[in-house]
Amino acid sequence: MSAYAIQIDTQPQYVGEQSDPLRGVFSFAYTITVTNTGTVPAQLIARHWIIQNDEGQMEEVKGLGVVGQQPLLAPGESFQYSSGCRLRTASGTMHGSFFFVAADGHRFDAPIEAFVLDASGTGTTGRTLH
């Protein structure tokens, strides 16, 4: 088992009631579960997302913490939060990373695999791209 290991699970969902397809507004919510699978406590310091729609338009989002928090996760502990984004197309993808600092001072990035945002309902089960 690695000292510095983080598992990130994603669950996207289309939010039809906050969307306006005729105006090119497609709203998505996503729930992220971050689990420290390593052996050292680690604190989530920052996020980096790359959001891309089906037309190739890309948005990069960087910032401290997630939803205003910088959780410290003991080994085996999880943190879950929900957030959202809007696209101009009915589908797209998100991927990125979380930056962590372990209790012993080691710094590392935890990659977030690409997942699909899909207004048709087929991408709402957390499908991951490989």
C-alpha positions as CSV (number, residue, x, y, z in Angstrom):
1,M,0.0,0.0,0.0
2,S,1.3,3.4,-1.0
3,A,1.8,6.1,1.7
4,Y,0.2,8.7,-0.6
5,A,-2.8,7.3,-2.4
6,I,-6.2,8.9,-3.1
7,Q,-9.2,7.3,-4.7
8,I,-11.6,9.7,-6.5
9,D,-15.1,8.6,-7.5
10,T,-17.3,10.7,-9.7
11,Q,-21.1,10.7,-10.2
12,P,-22.3,13.2,-12.8
13,Q,-26.0,14.0,-13.5
14,Y,-27.8,16.2,-16.0
15,V,-30.0,18.8,-14.3
16,G,-32.9,19.4,-16.8
17,E,-34.8,21.9,-14.6
18,Q,-31.8,24.3,-14.6
19,S,-31.1,23.9,-18.3
20,D,-32.4,25.7,-21.4
21,P,-31.4,23.7,-24.4
22,L,-33.0,26.2,-26.9
23,R,-30.5,28.8,-25.6
24,G,-27.6,26.4,-25.4
25,V,-27.5,26.0,-21.6
26,F,-27.0,22.5,-20.3
27,S,-26.6,22.2,-16.5
28,F,-24.8,19.3,-14.8
29,A,-24.3,18.4,-11.2
30,Y,-21.6,16.1,-10.0
31,T,-20.8,14.4,-6.7
32,I,-17.2,13.7,-5.9
33,T,-16.1,11.2,-3.3
34,V,-12.4,11.5,-2.2
35,T,-11.0,8.7,-0.2
36,N,-7.5,8.5,1.4
37,T,-6.4,5.0,0.6
38,G,-2.9,5.7,1.7
39,T,-1.2,5.3,5.1
40,V,-0.5,9.0,5.8
41,P,-3.1,11.7,6.6
42,A,-3.4,14.2,3.7
43,Q,-5.1,17.5,3.2
44,L,-6.8,18.5,0.0
45,I,-5.4,22.0,-0.8
46,A,-6.5,22.9,-4.3
47,R,-8.4,21.7,-7.4
48,H,-7.8,21.8,-11.1
49,W,-10.5,21.0,-13.6
50,I,-10.6,20.9,-17.4
51,I,-14.1,21.0,-18.7
52,Q,-14.7,20.5,-22.4
53,N,-17.9,20.5,-24.5
54,D,-18.6,18.6,-27.7
55,E,-17.5,21.5,-29.8
56,G,-14.1,21.4,-28.3
57,Q,-14.5,24.6,-26.2
58,M,-12.5,24.2,-23.0
59,E,-12.7,25.9,-19.6
60,E,-10.0,25.5,-17.0
61,V,-10.9,26.0,-13.3
62,K,-8.3,26.3,-10.6
63,G,-8.8,27.2,-7.0
64,L,-8.2,26.5,-3.4
65,G,-10.1,23.6,-1.8
66,V,-13.5,22.3,-2.9
67,V,-16.8,24.0,-2.0
68,G,-15.0,26.3,0.4
69,Q,-13.3,23.5,2.3
70,Q,-9.8,21.9,2.5
71,P,-10.6,18.6,4.2
72,L,-7.9,16.7,6.1
73,L,-8.4,13.0,5.4
74,A,-7.0,10.3,7.8
75,P,-6.2,7.0,6.2
76,G,-9.4,5.3,5.2
77,E,-11.4,8.5,5.6
78,S,-13.6,9.9,2.8
79,F,-15.0,13.4,2.0
80,Q,-17.9,13.9,-0.4
81,Y,-19.2,17.0,-2.0
82,S,-21.5,18.1,-4.8
83,S,-21.0,20.9,-7.3
84,G,-22.0,21.7,-10.9
85,C,-21.1,23.3,-14.2
86,R,-22.8,24.4,-17.4
87,L,-22.0,23.6,-21.0
88,R,-23.2,25.1,-24.3
89,T,-23.6,21.6,-25.7
90,A,-25.6,18.6,-24.6
91,S,-22.5,16.7,-23.7
92,G,-18.9,17.0,-22.7
93,T,-16.2,15.8,-20.4
94,M,-14.4,16.8,-17.2
95,H,-11.1,15.7,-15.8
96,G,-8.4,17.2,-13.6
97,S,-6.6,16.7,-10.3
98,F,-6.6,17.6,-6.6
99,F,-3.4,18.8,-5.0
100,F,-2.7,17.4,-1.5
101,V,-0.2,17.9,1.2
102,A,0.4,14.9,3.5
103,A,0.9,15.2,7.3
104,D,4.6,14.6,6.8
105,G,5.0,17.5,4.4
106,H,5.0,15.4,1.1
107,R,3.1,17.2,-1.7
108,F,1.3,15.3,-4.5
109,D,-1.4,15.5,-7.1
110,A,-4.3,13.0,-7.3
111,P,-5.5,12.7,-10.9
112,I,-9.2,12.7,-11.6
113,E,-10.1,10.4,-14.5
114,A,-12.2,11.9,-17.3
115,F,-15.9,11.5,-16.9
116,V,-18.8,12.2,-19.3
117,L,-21.4,14.9,-18.9
118,D,-24.4,13.9,-21.0
119,A,-27.8,15.5,-21.2
120,S,-29.3,12.4,-23.0
121,G,-29.2,10.5,-19.8
122,T,-26.7,7.9,-20.9
123,G,-23.7,9.5,-19.1
124,T,-25.3,9.9,-15.7
125,T,-23.9,6.7,-14.1
126,G,-20.3,7.9,-13.6
127,R,-18.9,6.5,-16.9
128,T,-15.2,7.0,-16.9
129,L,-13.2,7.5,-20.1
130,H,-9.9,5.5,-20.5
